[in-house]
Amino acid sequence: MKHPQFEALLFDIDHLGHEERIALEAHLRECEHCNVLATSWRDLEGNLISAPKMEPAAGFTERFRERLVVYKRRKQERLTLAVILAILISLIIVTGFFGLELLTFIPSVISLLLKSINGLVLLGGLLTILGDFVLVLLEGITQSLPAGLLLAIAAATSGLAVIWMFSIYRFGFNTLRKE
Amino acid sequence: MAEYQRSNEEGLWIERATQGDDDAFAQIVESYQVPVYNLCYRMLGNKEEAEDAAQESFLRAYRNLNRYDPERKFVTWLLSIASHYCIDCLRRRRLKLVSLDDLLPRRERGTSTPGAEANYLQLENAEEIRIMLDGIGEKDRAAMILRYWYDFSYEEIAESLSLSISAVKSRLHRTRREMADRWNVQNKAFVNGGRQDEASAI
């Protein structure tokens, strides 16, 4: 065996076979260079193995939790930003592709808007007529019935309304709350 | 590695953490903070950077937990993440602009009086080893640390550092050789320094 081969064995003592071990021991008795190297390595290896284990400062896990919260918040922010960007990009692309076609829709959109406003105005007129009719009806009733009967009808209606509301509260809401 | 053998509890934590339970992952952090921090400290050589690297390693593990293969030892996977992160840190550090003072060999810094030199040479062995580790390449350093502080097999080192087994063997051999030489030179210098001090005292 040559000198470099012995050096290789020197640093791999744990994995040596019986014959290799004997050959190395014989070489170390003769070769001062390898002997010095072996001694140095033995000292160094001992120090490496026995070096104290370093521990982090107390509260490492709590600090990690804080870091995790920051990480998650940033991730959420990035995600939100990505979604907004994606929507914007999609809008730009859609506008780019269908821009001209969209322009042809604009007049019909305006006419639709005008029709809707017209409909709303008509609805308003109908509601006003209905309100006037109800007022005339009430006036007719109050003029044809005596005041005492009117008061009795009002009291009875109020009483019924109170009973109705109480029954809704008692049976309706409580049942829902239990569920 | 015997102290970090997988327990049933650990398997449960991993499973729960994979499903998004942060408390379960906090348990994992609590269990492995010392080995991860120790590795980062040995790799980077200072406490602040080691703390940051250890925290970042856990965060990376958290992000990639769904990629963890339960067939592997969890601690091997975790230390592999920490090793890669520290290797990246060291590479970034090397790329930063260095001052002229940084370019000087460590021993030439400070005063050069024999007393100060003797004090320097009398640093604790642990500190000497740290300095020695600082002087070797990132992957070689990681391989040495995993081998001697974590008792990783050649296969586990190869898996952790994405190297072949023969590459691990050759890197370890080269590093051991370098370190043994340096240790020898350092000890000789210490002995000679002591003799010079004695002579000057006489």
Interface residues (C-beta under 8 A of the other chain):
Chain A: E7 A8 F11 D12 V36 L37 S40 W41 D43 L44 E45 N47 L48 I49 A51 P52 K53 M54 E55 P56 A57 F60 T61 R63 F64 R65 R67 L68 Y71
Chain B: D22 F25 A26 V29 E30 Q33 V34 Y37 N38 Y41 R42 K47 A50 E51 A54 Q55 F58 L59 Y62 N125 A126 E128 I129 M144 Y148 W149 L172 H173 R176 R177 M179 A180 D181 W183 N184 N187
